[in-house]
Amino acid sequence: MASARLAVVSRRPAASVIIATLDRPALLAACLDSLDEHGGNLDREVIVVDQSRADATEAVCRGRPGVRYARSERLGISHNRNLGARMGNAPWIVFADDDGRCAPGWGAATEGWIRGDGSPDLVVGRVLCQVSGRPLAAAAGPESFLLDGERYWAANGASLAIRRSLFERLGGLDERLGAGTRWGAGEDHDLVLRALAVGAKAIYDPQVVVLHPPPASRADRSARRKQFLYSVGSGAMYRKSLPGPLGPALAPRARRIFLGPPFDYVRDGFRGVPGASTHLVMLAGRWMGLVAFPGPGGRAAAPAPPAVPDAESDVGLVRALARLLPWPARPR
């Protein structure tokens, strides 16, 4: 009996599924139901980290086999995902959103690359709108590909898995970034780019499908505020990454999103650009994140993971801005 009890306690699942949640018990219940329904034979533990003020989320988790519940007093998706990751012990960490739902085949596809030979170090899945069925990440189509400095954008924190050894080597998610912080997004892309910078193999696997609610209407004022915060986080992520080794690969996309809209406004006039007011909000957010992200003297919510030397200093800002400039080629 004692040996059997010891075997149960020491069992190590293949994956730790981490869900950080805040005041959305009904959506969380649907997420957990989808894991039960479409998790297949994937050997997993599910860790829910709750930032809610009420007790409804704990009630949702109570009595569910394989689900561990933890209450957190601090807001921030990155902090609470890091907390959940530390609670687990599986060799793979899988992040999911509380409002996402696993699609049919999710478990089998996930188990395929966990168990397969030559499996990658980091995997991002395909996130589809649960209403329209369209991908939420532009051009995240039905074909698999390797992520790099030009195609990191396929990453989405609603469906991202990483080897625990790599996650710990990187210092986890940057807790200054992401929902619930001043820099309201960019933590998923930042993690992928830091993984690529140390030579990790990262792939986009369209067979790992997660369904997600559609984005809020751009006409909604709260949606505008969320888009602004997302853009601030995106700018902060570029502040960290442009000075680093992936900077040259990131530069073309960065130029399009930082410099493209002003040229459009000059060429076509403000009213001639579709959705110009929303784009202006997003542009202001990106530039604020790029310029204002705290350097060593700034106040961060938590110690930052290892970064490129000087990436977040004034020198790093100059280097980041320099990457945005389309310098002409030197004459030969």
C-alpha positions in Angstrom: 0.0 0.0 0.0 2.8 2.4 0.9 4.6 1.8 -2.4 1.4 2.3 -4.3 0.8 5.6 -2.5 4.4 6.7 -3.2 3.9 5.9 -6.9 0.8 8.1 -7.1 2.5 11.0 -5.3 5.7 10.9 -7.4 3.9 10.5 -10.8 5.1 13.1 -13.3 2.6 14.0 -16.0 3.7 14.9 -19.5 2.3 18.4 -19.5 1.3 21.1 -17.0 -1.6 23.1 -18.4 -1.6 26.6 -16.8 -4.7 28.8 -16.8 -4.6 32.2 -15.2 -8.1 33.6 -14.6 -9.9 36.7 -13.3 -13.6 36.9 -12.6 -14.7 34.6 -15.4 -16.0 31.4 -13.8 -18.5 30.5 -16.6 -15.9 30.9 -19.3 -13.3 29.0 -17.2 -15.8 26.1 -16.7 -16.3 25.9 -20.5 -12.5 25.9 -21.0 -12.1 23.1 -18.4 -14.9 21.1 -20.0 -13.2 21.4 -23.4 -10.0 20.0 -21.9 -11.9 17.0 -20.6 -13.7 16.5 -23.9 -10.8 17.0 -26.3 -7.8 16.4 -24.2 -7.6 12.8 -25.4 -5.0 10.6 -23.8 -2.6 13.5 -23.0 -1.2 12.8 -19.5 -1.7 16.2 -18.0 -2.2 18.2 -14.8 -4.3 21.4 -14.9 -3.3 24.3 -12.6 -5.7 27.2 -12.3 -4.3 30.4 -10.8 -7.2 32.6 -9.7 -6.9 36.4 -9.3 -10.6 36.8 -8.7 -12.2 38.7 -5.7 -15.1 36.2 -5.3 -15.1 32.5 -4.7 -17.0 31.4 -7.8 -13.9 30.3 -9.6 -12.8 28.0 -6.8 -16.2 26.4 -6.9 -15.8 25.7 -10.6 -12.5 23.9 -10.0 -13.6 22.0 -6.9 -14.1 18.3 -7.5 -12.6 18.2 -11.0 -10.1 15.4 -11.3 -6.6 16.5 -12.2 -7.3 20.2 -11.6 -5.3 22.1 -8.9 -6.5 25.5 -7.7 -4.4 28.3 -6.3 -5.4 31.8 -5.3 -3.2 34.8 -6.2 -3.3 38.2 -4.6 -1.5 39.9 -7.4 -2.9 40.8 -10.8 -1.0 40.1 -14.0 -1.2 37.3 -16.5 2.6 36.8 -16.7 3.1 36.8 -12.9 0.3 34.2 -12.4 1.4 32.0 -15.3 4.9 32.0 -13.9 3.3 31.1 -10.5 1.4 28.2 -12.0 4.4 27.0 -13.9 6.4 26.8 -10.7 3.6 24.7 -9.1 3.8 22.1 -11.8 6.4 19.5 -12.4 5.8 18.2 -16.0 8.5 18.5 -18.6 6.2 20.6 -20.8 4.3 23.7 -19.8 1.1 24.5 -21.8 -0.5 27.9 -21.5 -4.2 28.4 -22.1 -6.6 31.3 -21.8 -9.6 31.0 -19.5 -11.9 32.1 -22.3 -10.4 29.7 -24.8 -11.7 26.3 -25.7 -9.8 23.3 -27.0 -11.1 22.1 -30.4 -11.5 18.4 -31.3 -8.1 16.7 -31.7 -6.3 19.1 -29.4 -5.0 16.5 -27.1 -3.9 14.1 -29.8 -2.0 16.8 -31.7 -0.4 18.1 -28.5 0.7 14.6 -27.4 2.1 14.0 -30.9 4.9 16.5 -30.7 5.5 15.9 -27.0 6.1 12.2 -27.6 7.5 12.5 -31.1 11.2 12.1 -32.1 13.1 15.4 -32.6 10.3 17.4 -31.1 10.7 21.1 -30.8 11.4 23.3 -27.8 8.4 25.5 -28.2 5.1 25.1 -30.0 2.3 27.6 -30.8 -1.1 26.4 -32.0 -3.7 27.9 -34.3 -6.2 30.2 -32.6 -9.5 30.5 -34.4 -12.5 32.8 -33.7 -15.2 30.6 -32.2 -17.8 32.5 -34.1 -16.4 33.0 -37.6 -13.8 30.2 -37.6 -11.1 32.5 -38.9 -7.6 32.7 -37.5 -7.0 35.5 -35.0 -3.4 35.8 -36.1 -3.0 37.1 -39.6 -1.8 34.5 -42.1 -1.7 31.7 -39.4 -2.9 29.3 -42.0 -3.2 25.5 -42.3 0.5 24.8 -43.0 3.1 24.2 -40.2 6.4 26.3 -40.2 9.4 27.1 -38.1 9.2 30.4 -36.2 11.9 32.9 -36.6 12.5 36.6 -36.3 10.2 37.3 -39.3 7.4 34.9 -38.4 7.3 35.1 -34.6 3.9 36.8 -34.9 2.1 33.4 -35.2 2.6 33.1 -31.4 -0.5 33.6 -29.3 -0.5 33.1 -25.5 -3.9 31.4 -25.8 -2.1 28.3 -27.3 1.6 28.1 -26.4 3.6 25.3 -25.1 7.3 25.3 -24.0 9.7 22.8 -22.5 10.1 23.4 -18.8 13.9 23.4 -19.1 13.8 26.2 -21.6 11.2 28.2 -19.7 13.3 28.1 -16.6 16.5 28.9 -18.5 14.7 32.0 -19.9 13.6 33.1 -16.5 9.9 32.6 -17.4 7.6 35.3 -18.8 8.6 38.9 -18.3 6.1 39.9 -15.5 6.2 43.6 -16.6 4.4 42.6 -19.8 0.9 41.3 -20.4 -2.7 41.8 -19.4 -3.1 43.2 -15.9 0.1 45.4 -16.1 1.0 48.8 -17.4 2.4 47.2 -20.5 -0.7 45.3 -21.5 0.5 42.7 -24.0 3.6 41.3 -25.8 4.6 38.7 -23.2 4.0 35.8 -25.6 6.0 37.3 -28.4 8.7 38.3 -26.0 9.0 34.8 -24.7 9.2 33.4 -28.2 11.8 35.9 -29.3 14.0 35.2 -26.3 13.7 31.5 -27.0 14.8 32.0 -30.6 17.7 34.2 -29.5 19.2 31.3 -27.5 18.8 28.9 -30.4 15.6 27.1 -29.4 13.5 25.3 -32.1 10.0 26.8 -32.2 7.2 25.7 -34.5 3.7 26.7 -35.5 1.5 23.7 -35.5 -2.0 24.3 -37.1 -3.2 20.9 -35.8 -3.3 22.3 -32.2 -6.5 24.3 -32.5 -8.0 26.6 -29.8 -11.2 28.5 -30.2 -11.4 32.0 -28.8 -14.1 34.7 -28.5 -14.0 37.3 -31.3 -12.3 40.7 -30.6 -14.6 43.4 -29.3 -15.9 45.9 -31.8 -13.5 48.7 -32.5 -16.3 51.2 -32.0 -16.6 50.1 -28.3 -14.7 52.5 -26.0 -13.5 49.7 -23.7 -12.2 47.9 -26.8 -10.2 51.1 -27.8 -8.6 51.1 -24.3 -7.7 47.4 -24.6 -6.2 48.0 -28.1 -4.2 50.9 -26.7 -2.8 48.7 -23.9 -2.1 45.9 -26.3 -0.2 48.3 -28.5 1.8 49.7 -25.6 2.9 46.1 -24.8 3.8 45.5 -28.4 6.0 48.6 -28.4 7.7 47.5 -25.2 8.4 44.1 -26.7 10.1 45.8 -29.7 12.1 48.0 -27.3 13.5 44.8 -25.8 14.0 42.9 -29.0 15.1 45.3 -31.7 18.6 46.0 -30.2 19.2 42.3 -30.0 20.5 39.6 -32.4 17.0 39.2 -34.0 16.7 43.0 -34.6 17.6 42.9 -38.3 14.9 40.3 -38.9 12.3 42.2 -36.8 13.1 45.5 -38.5 11.0 45.3 -41.6 7.8 44.5 -39.7 8.6 47.1 -37.1 9.0 49.7 -39.8 5.6 48.9 -41.2 3.8 49.2 -37.9 5.7 52.2 -36.5 6.4 54.2 -39.6 3.7 53.0 -42.1 0.6 54.7 -40.6 2.2 58.2 -40.5 3.1 57.9 -44.2 -0.4 56.7 -45.0 -1.9 59.8 -43.2 0.4 62.1 -45.1 -0.3 60.5 -48.4 -4.0 59.9 -48.1 -5.1 62.3 -45.4 -6.4 61.2 -42.0 -10.0 60.6 -43.3 -8.7 58.7 -46.3 -7.3 55.9 -44.2 -9.9 53.2 -43.2 -10.2 52.9 -39.5 -7.8 55.8 -39.0 -8.9 56.8 -35.5 -8.4 53.2 -34.2 -5.0 53.0 -36.0 -4.0 56.3 -34.5 -4.8 54.9 -31.0 -2.7 51.8 -31.7 0.1 53.8 -33.2 0.3 56.1 -30.1 0.4 53.0 -27.9 3.2 51.4 -29.8 5.4 54.5 -29.7 4.6 55.0 -26.0 5.7 51.4 -25.3 8.9 51.8 -27.4 10.0 55.0 -25.8 8.7 54.7 -22.3 9.5 51.0 -21.4 11.6 51.2 -18.2 15.3 50.9 -18.3 17.4 49.9 -15.4 16.4 53.0 -13.5 12.7 52.5 -14.2 10.2 50.8 -11.8 9.4 47.3 -12.8 6.7 45.1 -11.3 9.1 42.3 -10.9 12.7 41.4 -11.8 13.0 41.0 -15.6 14.3 37.8 -17.2 17.8 38.0 -18.7 17.9 40.3 -21.7 20.3 41.5 -24.3 22.9 43.8 -22.6 21.8 47.4 -22.7 18.5 46.5 -24.5 16.4 48.4 -22.0 18.8 51.3 -21.4 19.0 54.6 -23.3 21.7 52.9 -25.5 19.1 50.2 -26.2 16.5 52.8 -27.2 18.9 54.4 -29.6 19.7 51.0 -31.1 16.0 50.2 -31.4 15.2 53.5 -33.1 18.1 52.9 -35.5 16.6 49.6 -36.5 13.5 51.4 -37.7 15.4 53.7 -40.1 15.7 52.4 -43.6 19.3 53.3 -44.0 20.4 53.5 -47.7 23.0 51.0 -48.8 26.5 52.3 -48.9 27.8 52.9 -52.5 30.4 50.4 -53.6 
